[in-house]
Amino acid sequence: MGTERPTKRPWHPSGPRRSEPREGSRPQPDPEDEKEPPSPWGDPVPYEPEDDLALARMLGCALLIGIAGVIGLALLIF
């Protein structure tokens, strides 16, 4: 009486296959089109050892200025 389950539709060989794209589906992008976008910062700069020396000088000066500032504040407070 109302408890009958609907039967599943039988599989038919003319139906769409999973390996084939369905109608209306988005086309897959070509792997050749998936190139890396250009960097907003430009091309990378090659490494130069002089850059390390410049960075060390800059950090050394910043450290000396910081120490001098702490000593100056200590002299003002005490």
PQR file with spaces between the fields and no chain letter, atoms N, CA, C, O and H, PARSE charges and radii, in Angstrom:
ATOM       1  N    MET     1       0.827   -1.163    0.000 -0.4000 1.5000
ATOM       2  CA   MET     1       0.000    0.000    0.000 -0.0000 2.0000
ATOM       3  C    MET     1       0.890    1.252    0.000  0.5500 1.7000
ATOM       4  O    MET     1       1.149    1.417   -1.192 -0.5500 1.4000
ATOM       5  N    GLY     2       1.353    1.995    0.539 -0.4000 1.5000
ATOM       6  CA   GLY     2       2.208    3.145    0.325 -0.0000 2.0000
ATOM       7  C    GLY     2       3.616    2.920    0.796  0.5500 1.7000
ATOM       8  O    GLY     2       4.409    3.859    0.879 -0.5500 1.4000
ATOM       9  H    GLY     2       1.143    1.861    1.507  0.4000 1.0000
ATOM      10  N    THR     3       3.942    1.653    1.112 -0.4000 1.5000
ATOM      11  CA   THR     3       5.280    1.378    1.642 -0.0000 2.0000
ATOM      12  C    THR     3       6.233    0.844    0.571  0.5500 1.7000
ATOM      13  O    THR     3       7.362    0.460    0.879 -0.5500 1.4000
ATOM      14  H    THR     3       3.298    0.891    1.044  0.4000 1.0000
ATOM      15  N    GLU     4       5.789    0.819   -0.660 -0.4000 1.5000
ATOM      16  CA   GLU     4       6.652    0.295   -1.707 -0.0000 2.0000
ATOM      17  C    GLU     4       7.758    1.301   -2.031  0.5500 1.7000
ATOM      18  O    GLU     4       7.510    2.504   -2.122 -0.5500 1.4000
ATOM      19  H    GLU     4       4.872    1.131   -0.909  0.4000 1.0000
ATOM      20  N    ARG     5       8.960    0.799   -2.201 -0.4000 1.5000
ATOM      21  CA   ARG     5      10.087    1.670   -2.533 -0.0000 2.0000
ATOM      22  C    ARG     5      10.174    1.815   -4.047  0.5500 1.7000
ATOM      23  O    ARG     5       9.923    0.860   -4.781 -0.5500 1.4000
ATOM      24  H    ARG     5       9.161   -0.178   -2.127  0.4000 1.0000
ATOM      25  N    PRO     6      10.524    2.993   -4.506 -0.5600 1.5000
ATOM      26  CA   PRO     6      10.699    3.130   -5.958  0.2800 2.0000
ATOM      27  C    PRO     6      11.940    2.353   -6.400  0.5500 1.7000
ATOM      28  O    PRO     6      12.958    2.335   -5.707 -0.5500 1.4000
ATOM      29  N    THR     7      11.838    1.729   -7.531 -0.4000 1.5000
ATOM      30  CA   THR     7      12.969    0.940   -8.022 -0.0000 2.0000
ATOM      31  C    THR     7      13.972    1.859   -8.706  0.5500 1.7000
ATOM      32  O    THR     7      13.610    2.897   -9.260 -0.5500 1.4000
ATOM      33  H    THR     7      11.011    1.744   -8.094  0.4000 1.0000
ATOM      34  N    LYS     8      15.241    1.457   -8.657 -0.4000 1.5000
ATOM      35  CA   LYS     8      16.276    2.238   -9.324 -0.0000 2.0000
ATOM      36  C    LYS     8      16.159    2.026  -10.822  0.5500 1.7000
ATOM      37  O    LYS     8      15.758    0.963  -11.296 -0.5500 1.4000
ATOM      38  H    LYS     8      15.535    0.614   -8.207  0.4000 1.0000
ATOM      39  N    ARG     9      16.521    3.068  -11.549 -0.4000 1.5000
ATOM      40  CA   ARG     9      16.496    2.930  -12.997 -0.0000 2.0000
ATOM      41  C    ARG     9      17.656    2.052  -13.429  0.5500 1.7000
ATOM      42  O    ARG     9      18.760    2.193  -12.904 -0.5500 1.4000
ATOM      43  H    ARG     9      16.847    3.931  -11.164  0.4000 1.0000
ATOM      44  N    PRO    10      17.435    1.169  -14.353 -0.5600 1.5000
ATOM      45  CA   PRO    10      18.534    0.299  -14.801  0.2800 2.0000
ATOM      46  C    PRO    10      19.580    1.105  -15.573  0.5500 1.7000
ATOM      47  O    PRO    10      19.262    2.077  -16.257 -0.5500 1.4000
ATOM      48  N    TRP    11      20.823    0.677  -15.445 -0.4000 1.5000
ATOM      49  CA   TRP    11      21.917    1.347  -16.147 -0.0000 2.0000
ATOM      50  C    TRP    11      21.801    1.065  -17.629  0.5500 1.7000
ATOM      51  O    TRP    11      21.481   -0.050  -18.043 -0.5500 1.4000
ATOM      52  H    TRP    11      21.082   -0.113  -14.889  0.4000 1.0000
ATOM      53  N    HIS    12      22.063    2.084  -18.419 -0.4000 1.5000
ATOM      54  CA   HIS    12      21.969    1.912  -19.856 -0.0000 2.0000
ATOM      55  C    HIS    12      23.307    2.289  -20.480  0.5500 1.7000
ATOM      56  O    HIS    12      23.873    3.320  -20.117 -0.5500 1.4000
ATOM      57  H    HIS    12      22.322    2.989  -18.082  0.4000 1.0000
ATOM      58  N    PRO    13      23.838    1.481  -21.416 -0.5600 1.5000
ATOM      59  CA   PRO    13      25.156    1.765  -21.976  0.2800 2.0000
ATOM      60  C    PRO    13      25.239    3.056  -22.778  0.5500 1.7000
ATOM      61  O    PRO    13      26.342    3.552  -23.007 -0.5500 1.4000
ATOM      62  N    SER    14      24.135    3.608  -23.204 -0.4000 1.5000
ATOM      63  CA   SER    14      24.203    4.840  -23.991 -0.0000 2.0000
ATOM      64  C    SER    14      24.240    6.084  -23.100  0.5500 1.7000
ATOM      65  O    SER    14      24.276    7.203  -23.611 -0.5500 1.4000
ATOM      66  H    SER    14      23.239    3.205  -23.018  0.4000 1.0000
ATOM      67  N    GLY    15      24.233    5.908  -21.803 -0.4000 1.5000
ATOM      68  CA   GLY    15      24.268    7.046  -20.890 -0.0000 2.0000
ATOM      69  C    GLY    15      25.634    7.727  -20.868  0.5500 1.7000
ATOM      70  O    GLY    15      26.603    7.177  -21.391 -0.5500 1.4000
ATOM      71  H    GLY    15      24.203    4.999  -21.387  0.4000 1.0000
ATOM      72  N    PRO    16      25.724    8.914  -20.273 -0.5600 1.5000
ATOM      73  CA   PRO    16      27.012    9.619  -20.246  0.2800 2.0000
ATOM      74  C    PRO    16      28.023    8.886  -19.371  0.5500 1.7000
ATOM      75  O    PRO    16      27.675    8.364  -18.311 -0.5500 1.4000
ATOM      76  N    ARG    17      29.241    8.850  -19.810 -0.4000 1.5000
ATOM      77  CA   ARG    17      30.300    8.206  -19.037 -0.0000 2.0000
ATOM      78  C    ARG    17      30.982    9.250  -18.168  0.5500 1.7000
ATOM      79  O    ARG    17      31.008   10.435  -18.502 -0.5500 1.4000
ATOM      80  H    ARG    17      29.524    9.274  -20.671  0.4000 1.0000
ATOM      81  N    ARG    18      31.528    8.800  -17.063 -0.4000 1.5000
ATOM      82  CA   ARG    18      32.167    9.734  -16.135 -0.0000 2.0000
ATOM      83  C    ARG    18      33.448   10.335  -16.705  0.5500 1.7000
ATOM      84  O    ARG    18      33.812   11.455  -16.347 -0.5500 1.4000
ATOM      85  H    ARG    18      31.507    7.837  -16.792  0.4000 1.0000
ATOM      86  N    SER    19      34.137    9.609  -17.586 -0.4000 1.5000
ATOM      87  CA   SER    19      35.381   10.130  -18.136 -0.0000 2.0000
ATOM      88  C    SER    19      35.126   11.231  -19.166  0.5500 1.7000
ATOM      89  O    SER    19      36.005   12.052  -19.426 -0.5500 1.4000
ATOM      90  H    SER    19      33.841    8.700  -17.877  0.4000 1.0000
ATOM      91  N    GLU    20      33.953   11.248  -19.741 -0.4000 1.5000
ATOM      92  CA   GLU    20      33.625   12.280  -20.715 -0.0000 2.0000
ATOM      93  C    GLU    20      33.012   13.477  -19.990  0.5500 1.7000
ATOM      94  O    GLU    20      32.238   13.301  -19.049 -0.5500 1.4000
ATOM      95  H    GLU    20      33.239   10.581  -19.529  0.4000 1.0000
ATOM      96  N    PRO    21      33.356   14.696  -20.423 -0.5600 1.5000
ATOM      97  CA   PRO    21      32.762   15.862  -19.756  0.2800 2.0000
ATOM      98  C    PRO    21      31.265   15.950  -20.042  0.5500 1.7000
ATOM      99  O    PRO    21      30.805   15.622  -21.136 -0.5500 1.4000
ATOM     100  N    ARG    22      30.539   16.386  -19.069 -0.4000 1.5000
ATOM     101  CA   ARG    22      29.098   16.543  -19.248 -0.0000 2.0000
ATOM     102  C    ARG    22      28.828   17.786  -20.081  0.5500 1.7000
ATOM     103  O    ARG    22      29.661   18.689  -20.176 -0.5500 1.4000
ATOM     104  H    ARG    22      30.912   16.652  -18.180  0.4000 1.0000
ATOM     105  N    GLU    23      27.668   17.810  -20.669 -0.4000 1.5000
ATOM     106  CA   GLU    23      27.294   18.983  -21.444 -0.0000 2.0000
ATOM     107  C    GLU    23      27.088   20.151  -20.488  0.5500 1.7000
ATOM     108  O    GLU    23      26.457   20.006  -19.441 -0.5500 1.4000
ATOM     109  H    GLU    23      26.992   17.077  -20.592  0.4000 1.0000
ATOM     110  N    GLY    24      27.622   21.298  -20.855 -0.4000 1.5000
ATOM     111  CA   GLY    24      27.471   22.479  -20.018 -0.0000 2.0000
ATOM     112  C    GLY    24      28.520   22.594  -18.932  0.5500 1.7000
ATOM     113  O    GLY    24      28.513   23.573  -18.185 -0.5500 1.4000
ATOM     114  H    GLY    24      28.135   21.416  -21.705  0.4000 1.0000
ATOM     115  N    SER    25      29.429   21.621  -18.813 -0.4000 1.5000
ATOM     116  CA   SER    25      30.464   21.723  -17.786 -0.0000 2.0000
ATOM     117  C    SER    25      31.590   22.615  -18.296  0.5500 1.7000
ATOM     118  O    SER    25      31.754   22.808  -19.501 -0.5500 1.4000
ATOM     119  H    SER    25      29.434   20.826  -19.419  0.4000 1.0000
ATOM     120  N    ARG    26      32.355   23.150  -17.364 -0.4000 1.5000
ATOM     121  CA   ARG    26      33.446   24.046  -17.733 -0.0000 2.0000
ATOM     122  C    ARG    26      34.565   23.250  -18.396  0.5500 1.7000
ATOM     123  O    ARG    26      34.872   22.141  -17.959 -0.5500 1.4000
ATOM     124  H    ARG    26      32.222   22.994  -16.385  0.4000 1.0000
ATOM     125  N    PRO    27      35.173   23.792  -19.434 -0.5600 1.5000
ATOM     126  CA   PRO    27      36.303   23.086  -20.053  0.2800 2.0000
ATOM     127  C    PRO    27      37.530   23.152  -19.152  0.5500 1.7000
ATOM     128  O    PRO    27      37.740   24.138  -18.444 -0.5500 1.4000
ATOM     129  N    GLN    28      38.328   22.107  -19.184 -0.4000 1.5000
ATOM     130  CA   GLN    28      39.533   22.059  -18.361 -0.0000 2.0000
ATOM     131  C    GLN    28      40.607   22.938  -18.992  0.5500 1.7000
ATOM     132  O    GLN    28      40.790   22.903  -20.209 -0.5500 1.4000
ATOM     133  H    GLN    28      38.157   21.307  -19.759  0.4000 1.0000
ATOM     134  N    PRO    29      41.332   23.740  -18.176 -0.5600 1.5000
ATOM     135  CA   PRO    29      42.382   24.595  -18.744  0.2800 2.0000
ATOM     136  C    PRO    29      43.575   23.759  -19.201  0.5500 1.7000
ATOM     137  O    PRO    29      43.883   22.717  -18.622 -0.5500 1.4000
ATOM     138  N    ASP    30      44.228   24.230  -20.232 -0.4000 1.5000
ATOM     139  CA   ASP    30      45.413   23.541  -20.735 -0.0000 2.0000
ATOM     140  C    ASP    30      46.563   23.730  -19.763  0.5500 1.7000
ATOM     141  O    ASP    30      46.710   24.813  -19.197 -0.5500 1.4000
ATOM     142  H    ASP    30      43.978   25.076  -20.703  0.4000 1.0000
ATOM     143  N    PRO    31      47.391   22.699  -19.549 -0.5600 1.5000
ATOM     144  CA   PRO    31      48.537   22.856  -18.644  0.2800 2.0000
ATOM     145  C    PRO    31      49.544   23.877  -19.164  0.5500 1.7000
ATOM     146  O    PRO    31      50.283   24.468  -18.376 -0.5500 1.4000
ATOM     147  N    GLU    32      49.586   24.093  -20.482 -0.4000 1.5000
ATOM     148  CA   GLU    32      50.514   25.078  -21.028 -0.0000 2.0000
ATOM     149  C    GLU    32      50.088   26.495  -20.667  0.5500 1.7000
ATOM     150  O    GLU    32      50.932   27.387  -20.576 -0.5500 1.4000
ATOM     151  H    GLU    32      48.986   23.612  -21.122  0.4000 1.0000
ATOM     152  N    ASP    33      48.796   26.717  -20.460 -0.4000 1.5000
ATOM     153  CA   ASP    33      48.307   28.045  -20.115 -0.0000 2.0000
ATOM     154  C    ASP    33      48.569   28.398  -18.659  0.5500 1.7000
ATOM     155  O    ASP    33      48.498   29.568  -18.284 -0.5500 1.4000
ATOM     156  H    ASP    33      48.110   25.993  -20.534  0.4000 1.0000
ATOM     157  N    GLU    34      48.872   27.397  -17.832 -0.4000 1.5000
ATOM     158  CA   GLU    34      49.060   27.640  -16.405 -0.0000 2.0000
ATOM     159  C    GLU    34      50.504   28.055  -16.116  0.5500 1.7000
ATOM     160  O    GLU    34      51.225   27.371  -15.390 -0.5500 1.4000
ATOM     161  H    GLU    34      48.930   26.447  -18.137  0.4000 1.0000
ATOM     162  N    LYS    35      50.907   29.172  -16.689 -0.4000 1.5000
ATOM     163  CA   LYS    35      52.249   29.690  -16.442 -0.0000 2.0000
ATOM     164  C    LYS    35      52.213   30.549  -15.185  0.5500 1.7000
ATOM     165  O    LYS    35      51.164   31.056  -14.789 -0.5500 1.4000
ATOM     166  H    LYS    35      50.321   29.728  -17.279  0.4000 1.0000
ATOM     167  N    GLU    36      53.372   30.700  -14.573 -0.4000 1.5000
ATOM     168  CA   GLU    36      53.455   31.500  -13.358 -0.0000 2.0000
ATOM     169  C    GLU    36      53.218   32.965  -13.707  0.5500 1.7000
ATOM     170  O    GLU    36      53.845   33.479  -14.633 -0.5500 1.4000
ATOM     171  H    GLU    36      54.224   30.287  -14.895  0.4000 1.0000
ATOM     172  N    PRO    37      52.331   33.649  -12.990 -0.5600 1.5000
ATOM     173  CA   PRO    37      52.105   35.063  -13.289  0.2800 2.0000
ATOM     174  C    PRO    37      53.351   35.875  -12.928  0.5500 1.7000
ATOM     175  O    PRO    37      54.117   35.473  -12.053 -0.5500 1.4000
ATOM     176  N    PRO    38      53.556   36.999  -13.586 -0.5600 1.5000
ATOM     177  CA   PRO    38      54.731   37.806  -13.258  0.2800 2.0000
ATOM     178  C    PRO    38      54.637   38.345  -11.834  0.5500 1.7000
ATOM     179  O    PRO    38      53.553   38.671  -11.349 -0.5500 1.4000
ATOM     180  N    SER    39      55.768   38.430  -11.186 -0.4000 1.5000
ATOM     181  CA   SER    39      55.804   38.894   -9.804 -0.0000 2.0000
ATOM     182  C    SER    39      55.549   40.397   -9.759  0.5500 1.7000
ATOM     183  O    SER    39      56.089   41.128  -10.589 -0.5500 1.4000
ATOM     184  H    SER    39      56.648   38.165  -11.579  0.4000 1.0000
ATOM     185  N    PRO    40      54.742   40.880   -8.812 -0.5600 1.5000
ATOM     186  CA   PRO    40      54.512   42.330   -8.725  0.2800 2.0000
ATOM     187  C    PRO    40      55.756   43.087   -8.286  0.5500 1.7000
ATOM     188  O    PRO    40      55.815   44.307   -8.441 -0.5500 1.4000
ATOM     189  N    TRP    41      56.757   42.390   -7.740 -0.4000 1.5000
ATOM     190  CA   TRP    41      57.981   43.042   -7.273 -0.0000 2.0000
ATOM     191  C    TRP    41      59.080   43.004   -8.321  0.5500 1.7000
ATOM     192  O    TRP    41      60.197   43.440   -8.044 -0.5500 1.4000
ATOM     193  H    TRP    41      56.709   41.399   -7.615  0.4000 1.0000
ATOM     194  N    GLY    42      58.805   42.507   -9.495 -0.4000 1.5000
ATOM     195  CA   GLY    42      59.805   42.458  -10.547 -0.0000 2.0000
ATOM     196  C    GLY    42      60.644   41.195  -10.475  0.5500 1.7000
ATOM     197  O    GLY    42      60.342   40.267   -9.725 -0.5500 1.4000
ATOM     198  H    GLY    42      57.897   42.153   -9.720  0.4000 1.0000
ATOM     199  N    ASP    43      61.688   41.183  -11.260 -0.4000 1.5000
ATOM     200  CA   ASP    43      62.572   40.021  -11.316 -0.0000 2.0000
ATOM     201  C    ASP    43      63.412   39.928  -10.052  0.5500 1.7000
ATOM     202  O    ASP    43      63.761   40.957   -9.475 -0.5500 1.4000
ATOM     203  H    ASP    43      61.933   41.937  -11.869  0.4000 1.0000
ATOM     204  N    PRO    44      63.747   38.716   -9.606 -0.5600 1.5000
ATOM     205  CA   PRO    44      64.580   38.578   -8.411  0.2800 2.0000
ATOM     206  C    PRO    44      65.997   39.091   -8.666  0.5500 1.7000
ATOM     207  O    PRO    44      66.548   38.923   -9.754 -0.5500 1.4000
ATOM     208  N    VAL    45      66.569   39.715   -7.646 -0.4000 1.5000
ATOM     209  CA   VAL    45      67.916   40.269   -7.747 -0.0000 2.0000
ATOM     210  C    VAL    45      68.904   39.165   -7.394  0.5500 1.7000
ATOM     211  O    VAL    45      68.702   38.467   -6.401 -0.5500 1.4000
ATOM     212  H    VAL    45      66.122   39.851   -6.762  0.4000 1.0000
ATOM     213  N    PRO    46      69.962   38.987   -8.175 -0.5600 1.5000
ATOM     214  CA   PRO    46      70.938   37.950   -7.836  0.2800 2.0000
ATOM     215  C    PRO    46      71.658   38.265   -6.528  0.5500 1.7000
ATOM     216  O    PRO    46      71.831   39.429   -6.166 -0.5500 1.4000
ATOM     217  N    TYR    47      72.072   37.214   -5.828 -0.4000 1.5000
ATOM     218  CA   TYR    47      72.739   37.369   -4.536 -0.0000 2.0000
ATOM     219  C    TYR    47      74.145   37.914   -4.738  0.5500 1.7000
ATOM     220  O    TYR    47      74.877   37.465   -5.620 -0.5500 1.4000
ATOM     221  H    TYR    47      71.931   36.269   -6.122  0.4000 1.0000
ATOM     222  N    GLU    48      74.509   38.879   -3.915 -0.4000 1.5000
ATOM     223  CA   GLU    48      75.863   39.427   -3.937 -0.0000 2.0000
ATOM     224  C    GLU    48      76.390   39.445   -2.509  0.5500 1.7000
ATOM     225  O    GLU    48      75.677   39.882   -1.606 -0.5500 1.4000
ATOM     226  H    GLU    48      73.914   39.243   -3.199  0.4000 1.0000
ATOM     227  N    PRO    49      77.617   38.983   -2.275 -0.5600 1.5000
ATOM     228  CA   PRO    49      78.165   38.950   -0.912  0.2800 2.0000
ATOM     229  C    PRO    49      78.302   40.337   -0.289  0.5500 1.7000
ATOM     230  O    PRO    49      78.288   40.459    0.936 -0.5500 1.4000
ATOM     231  N    GLU    50      78.436   41.387   -1.106 -0.4000 1.5000
ATOM     232  CA   GLU    50      78.547   42.743   -0.549 -0.0000 2.0000
ATOM     233  C    GLU    50      77.273   43.143    0.187  0.5500 1.7000
ATOM     234  O    GLU    50      77.306   43.985    1.084 -0.5500 1.4000
ATOM     235  H    GLU    50      78.448   41.288   -2.101  0.4000 1.0000
ATOM     236  N    ASP    51      76.148   42.534   -0.197 -0.4000 1.5000
ATOM     237  CA   ASP    51      74.890   42.847    0.474 -0.0000 2.0000
ATOM     238  C    ASP    51      74.942   42.432    1.939  0.5500 1.7000
ATOM     239  O    ASP    51      74.368   43.109    2.792 -0.5500 1.4000
ATOM     240  H    ASP    51      76.121   41.850   -0.926  0.4000 1.0000
ATOM     241  N    ASP    52      75.624   41.325    2.243 -0.4000 1.5000
ATOM     242  CA   ASP    52      75.736   40.886    3.633 -0.0000 2.0000
ATOM     243  C    ASP    52      76.519   41.894    4.457  0.5500 1.7000
ATOM     244  O    ASP    52      76.162   42.180    5.600 -0.5500 1.4000
ATOM     245  H    ASP    52      76.090   40.775    1.550  0.4000 1.0000
ATOM     246  N    LEU    53      77.585   42.433    3.879 -0.4000 1.5000
ATOM     247  CA   LEU    53      78.400   43.416    4.592 -0.0000 2.0000
ATOM     248  C    LEU    53      77.596   44.688    4.846  0.5500 1.7000
ATOM     249  O    LEU    53      77.674   45.261    5.933 -0.5500 1.4000
ATOM     250  H    LEU    53      77.875   42.201    2.950  0.4000 1.0000
ATOM     251  N    ALA    54      76.835   45.127    3.868 -0.4000 1.5000
ATOM     252  CA   ALA    54      76.012   46.322    4.039 -0.0000 2.0000
ATOM     253  C    ALA    54      74.942   46.087    5.101  0.5500 1.7000
ATOM     254  O    ALA    54      74.658   46.977    5.903 -0.5500 1.4000
ATOM     255  H    ALA    54      76.772   44.662    2.985  0.4000 1.0000
ATOM     256  N    LEU    55      74.351   44.903    5.111 -0.4000 1.5000
ATOM     257  CA   LEU    55      73.335   44.588    6.116 -0.0000 2.0000
ATOM     258  C    LEU    55      73.948   44.538    7.507  0.5500 1.7000
ATOM     259  O    LEU    55      73.343   45.011    8.469 -0.5500 1.4000
ATOM     260  H    LEU    55      74.581   44.180    4.460  0.4000 1.0000
ATOM     261  N    ALA    56      75.143   43.971    7.621 -0.4000 1.5000
ATOM     262  CA   ALA    56      75.814   43.902    8.923 -0.0000 2.0000
ATOM     263  C    ALA    56      76.149   45.298    9.430  0.5500 1.7000
ATOM     264  O    ALA    56      75.998   45.576   10.620 -0.5500 1.4000
ATOM     265  H    ALA    56      75.634   43.587    6.839  0.4000 1.0000
ATOM     266  N    ARG    57      76.600   46.176    8.544 -0.4000 1.5000
ATOM     267  CA   ARG    57      76.898   47.560    8.955 -0.0000 2.0000
ATOM     268  C    ARG    57      75.632   48.268    9.422  0.5500 1.7000
ATOM     269  O    ARG    57      75.638   48.968   10.435 -0.5500 1.4000
ATOM     270  H    ARG    57      76.723   45.950    7.577  0.4000 1.0000
ATOM     271  N    MET    58      74.563   48.081    8.686 -0.4000 1.5000
ATOM     272  CA   MET    58      73.311   48.747    9.039 -0.0000 2.0000
ATOM     273  C    MET    58      72.792   48.253   10.390  0.5500 1.7000
ATOM     274  O    MET    58      72.358   49.054   11.217 -0.5500 1.4000
ATOM     275  H    MET    58      74.558   47.512    7.864  0.4000 1.0000
ATOM     276  N    LEU    59      72.835   46.947   10.615 -0.4000 1.5000
ATOM     277  CA   LEU    59      72.369   46.405   11.894 -0.0000 2.0000
ATOM     278  C    LEU    59      73.292   46.817   13.033  0.5500 1.7000
ATOM     279  O    LEU    59      72.829   47.085   14.142 -0.5500 1.4000
ATOM     280  H    LEU    59      73.188   46.296    9.943  0.4000 1.0000
ATOM     281  N    GLY    60      74.595   46.870   12.765 -0.4000 1.5000
ATOM     282  CA   GLY    60      75.545   47.316   13.789 -0.0000 2.0000
ATOM     283  C    GLY    60      75.296   48.758   14.189  0.5500 1.7000
ATOM     284  O    GLY    60      75.314   49.087   15.375 -0.5500 1.4000
ATOM     285  H    GLY    60      74.970   46.652   11.864  0.4000 1.0000
ATOM     286  N    CYS    61      75.063   49.619   13.211 -0.4000 1.5000
ATOM     287  CA   CYS    61      74.772   51.026   13.519 -0.0000 2.0000
ATOM     288  C    CYS    61      73.464   51.151   14.295  0.5500 1.7000
ATOM     289  O    CYS    61      73.374   51.940   15.235 -0.5500 1.4000
ATOM     290  H    CYS    61      75.048   49.352   12.247  0.4000 1.0000
ATOM     291  N    ALA    62      72.457   50.380   13.907 -0.4000 1.5000
ATOM     292  CA   ALA    62      71.182   50.433   14.624 -0.0000 2.0000
ATOM     293  C    ALA    62      71.357   49.970   16.064  0.5500 1.7000
ATOM     294  O    ALA    62      70.745   50.530   16.973 -0.5500 1.4000
ATOM     295  H    ALA    62      72.530   49.739   13.143  0.4000 1.0000
ATOM     296  N    LEU    63      72.187   48.952   16.280 -0.4000 1.5000
ATOM     297  CA   LEU    63      72.445   48.470   17.636 -0.0000 2.0000
ATOM     298  C    LEU    63      73.169   49.527   18.466  0.5500 1.7000
ATOM     299  O    LEU    63      72.824   49.752   19.626 -0.5500 1.4000
ATOM     300  H    LEU    63      72.684   48.497   15.541  0.4000 1.0000
ATOM     301  N    LEU    64      74.170   50.173   17.873 -0.4000 1.5000
ATOM     302  CA   LEU    64      74.906   51.221   18.595 -0.0000 2.0000
ATOM     303  C    LEU    64      74.002   52.408   18.921  0.5500 1.7000
ATOM     304  O    LEU    64      74.078   52.965   20.017 -0.5500 1.4000
ATOM     305  H    LEU    64      74.450   49.990   16.931  0.4000 1.0000
ATOM     306  N    ILE    65      73.155   52.794   17.982 -0.4000 1.5000
ATOM     307  CA   ILE    65      72.227   53.901   18.239 -0.0000 2.0000
ATOM     308  C    ILE    65      71.248   53.522   19.342  0.5500 1.7000
ATOM     309  O    ILE    65      70.920   54.358   20.184 -0.5500 1.4000
ATOM     310  H    ILE    65      73.093   52.343   17.092  0.4000 1.0000
ATOM     311  N    GLY    66      70.777   52.278   19.353 -0.4000 1.5000
ATOM     312  CA   GLY    66      69.870   51.823   20.409 -0.0000 2.0000
ATOM     313  C    GLY    66      70.535   51.823   21.766  0.5500 1.7000
ATOM     314  O    GLY    66      69.937   52.251   22.754 -0.5500 1.4000
ATOM     315  H    GLY    66      71.044   51.599   18.670  0.4000 1.0000
ATOM     316  N    ILE    67      71.776   51.343   21.827 -0.4000 1.5000
ATOM     317  CA   ILE    67      72.506   51.338   23.112 -0.0000 2.0000
ATOM     318  C    ILE    67      72.731   52.764   23.587  0.5500 1.7000
ATOM     319  O    ILE    67      72.557   53.059   24.770 -0.5500 1.4000
ATOM     320  H    ILE    67      72.262   50.996   21.025  0.4000 1.0000
ATOM     321  N    ALA    68      73.118   53.656   22.674 -0.4000 1.5000
ATOM     322  CA   ALA    68      73.334   55.058   23.050 -0.0000 2.0000
ATOM     323  C    ALA    68      72.031   55.689   23.541  0.5500 1.7000
ATOM     324  O    ALA    68      72.041   56.494   24.473 -0.5500 1.4000
ATOM     325  H    ALA    68      73.259   53.417   21.713  0.4000 1.0000
ATOM     326  N    GLY    69      70.921   55.327   22.921 -0.4000 1.5000
ATOM     327  CA   GLY    69      69.634   55.865   23.364 -0.0000 2.0000
ATOM     328  C    GLY    69      69.260   55.377   24.747  0.5500 1.7000
ATOM     329  O    GLY    69      68.740   56.148   25.552 -0.5500 1.4000
ATOM     330  H    GLY    69      70.912   54.674   22.165  0.4000 1.0000
ATOM     331  N    VAL    70      69.515   54.110   25.041 -0.4000 1.5000
ATOM     332  CA   VAL    70      69.218   53.568   26.370 -0.0000 2.0000
ATOM     333  C    VAL    70      70.099   54.240   27.419  0.5500 1.7000
ATOM     334  O    VAL    70      69.624   54.588   28.500 -0.5500 1.4000
ATOM     335  H    VAL    70      69.938   53.483   24.387  0.4000 1.0000
ATOM     336  N    ILE    71      71.378   54.424   27.105 -0.4000 1.5000
ATOM     337  CA   ILE    71      72.286   55.092   28.056 -0.0000 2.0000
ATOM     338  C    ILE    71      71.850   56.539   28.258  0.5500 1.7000
ATOM     339  O    ILE    71      71.861   57.039   29.383 -0.5500 1.4000
ATOM     340  H    ILE    71      71.764   54.141   26.227  0.4000 1.0000
ATOM     341  N    GLY    72      71.471   57.208   27.190 -0.4000 1.5000
ATOM     342  CA   GLY    72      71.007   58.593   27.307 -0.0000 2.0000
ATOM     343  C    GLY    72      69.752   58.696   28.159  0.5500 1.7000
ATOM     344  O    GLY    72      69.641   59.608   28.978 -0.5500 1.4000
ATOM     345  H    GLY    72      71.462   56.802   26.276  0.4000 1.0000
ATOM     346  N    LEU    73      68.812   57.787   27.986 -0.4000 1.5000
ATOM     347  CA   LEU    73      67.603   57.802   28.813 -0.0000 2.0000
ATOM     348  C    LEU    73      67.939   57.496   30.271  0.5500 1.7000
ATOM     349  O    LEU    73      67.350   58.081   31.180 -0.5500 1.4000
ATOM     350  H    LEU    73      68.903   57.046   27.320  0.4000 1.0000
ATOM     351  N    ALA    74      68.879   56.585   30.495 -0.4000 1.5000
ATOM     352  CA   ALA    74      69.266   56.251   31.870 -0.0000 2.0000
ATOM     353  C    ALA    74      69.907   57.455   32.547  0.5500 1.7000
ATOM     354  O    ALA    74      69.670   57.692   33.731 -0.5500 1.4000
ATOM     355  H    ALA    74      69.357   56.110   29.756  0.4000 1.0000
ATOM     356  N    LEU    75      70.718   58.221   31.812 -0.4000 1.5000
ATOM     357  CA   LEU    75      71.347   59.417   32.394 -0.0000 2.0000
ATOM     358  C    LEU    75      70.308   60.498   32.688  0.5500 1.7000
ATOM     359  O    LEU    75      70.440   61.235   33.665 -0.5500 1.4000
ATOM     360  H    LEU    75      70.910   58.028   30.850  0.4000 1.0000
ATOM     361  N    LEU    76      69.295   60.595   31.862 -0.4000 1.5000
ATOM     362  CA   LEU    76      68.252   61.593   32.104 -0.0000 2.0000
ATOM     363  C    LEU    76      67.403   61.231   33.319  0.5500 1.7000
ATOM     364  O    LEU    76      67.015   62.107   34.091 -0.5500 1.4000
ATOM     365  H    LEU    76      69.188   59.996   31.068  0.4000 1.0000
ATOM     366  N    ILE    77      67.117   59.953   33.488 -0.4000 1.5000
ATOM     367  CA   ILE    77      66.241   59.528   34.581 -0.0000 2.0000
ATOM     368  C    ILE    77      66.969   59.591   35.912  0.5500 1.7000
ATOM     369  O    ILE    77      66.407   60.076   36.894 -0.5500 1.4000
ATOM     370  H    ILE    77      67.432   59.241   32.861  0.4000 1.0000
ATOM     371  N    PHE    78      68.219   59.107   35.969 -0.4000 1.5000
ATOM     372  CA   PHE    78      68.915   59.037   37.253 -0.0000 2.0000
ATOM     373  C    PHE    78      69.680   60.271   37.479  0.5500 1.7000
ATOM     374  O    PHE    78      70.339   60.409   38.510 -0.5500 1.4000
ATOM     375  H    PHE    78      68.676   58.713   35.172  0.4000 1.0000
